[in-house]
Amino acid sequence: MNLKEGKRPSYALYLNCNFNMNPRQLSIIAGLSYLVIFFAAIFANFFVLESLLAAPLETVQQNNLMVRFGAVAFLAAAVFDVVVAWALYLLFKKHPLTNLSTYFRIMHAAIMGIAVFALMLTVSLTTAAEILKQVEIFNIMWLIGLFFFGIHLILLGRILQKPFFIVFFLILAGMMYLLDTAAHFLLVNYDEYSSIFLTLVAIPSVIGEMSLAVWLLVKGGKSALKELK
């Protein structure tokens, strides 16, 4: 930088120099973000949504703050979903499917963010029927988002290619998300099979995505980093 000649450094160049992270750093960011999503989703889904479904009016009246925290947890999950999409995009941007995979994950995050609007409306409602209606709207939007997320997981499995164990469960989880959403919309008696579909979705998604998070934290980006040295 030659200040004597009156030249100013390019702001874009400055940003690149300060924020240009290596593959290992990006992998750790993605892994940590996955953990945030995992724990935020557990709280929001199993503590807040389940409480609203089991006792809608009592939950809103007696645990109003918990419902609000649940909405924030869903928003946090959506935000870190975008962070994961960004980190994975930079890690695998040379693959021809990466752009498409990123778009589908961001669509999922955007739909989730919008769906929280329905959940927040429950905090001021005064009847169980009204509360359950908003929860139903939230769940329908969530299912639509998960359909796009399932496509993302299938594409991500094709992008990763290895480790085979993780790739297998990611693709299987993606297929189960697609199947579950389609079943919700097509089967009039879906509730009779809901526990089966929940198992089909939960097992491969937890195994695949948690394994991916651990792999990203422990090994992700190391081979690419060696190539840069």
Buried (B, 14 or more C-beta within 10 A) or exposed (E): EEEEEEEEEEEEEEEEEEEEBEBBBBBBBBBBBBBBBBEBBEBBBEBBBEBBBEBBBEBBEEBEEBBBBBBBBBBBBBBBBBBBBBBBBBBBEEBEBBEBBBBBBBBBBBBBBBBBEBBBBBBEBEEBEBBBBBBEBBBBBBBBBBBBBBBBBBBBBBBBEEEEEBBBBBBBBBBBBBBBBEBBEEEEEEEEEBEEBEEBBEBBBEBBBBBBBBBBBEEBBEEBBEEEE
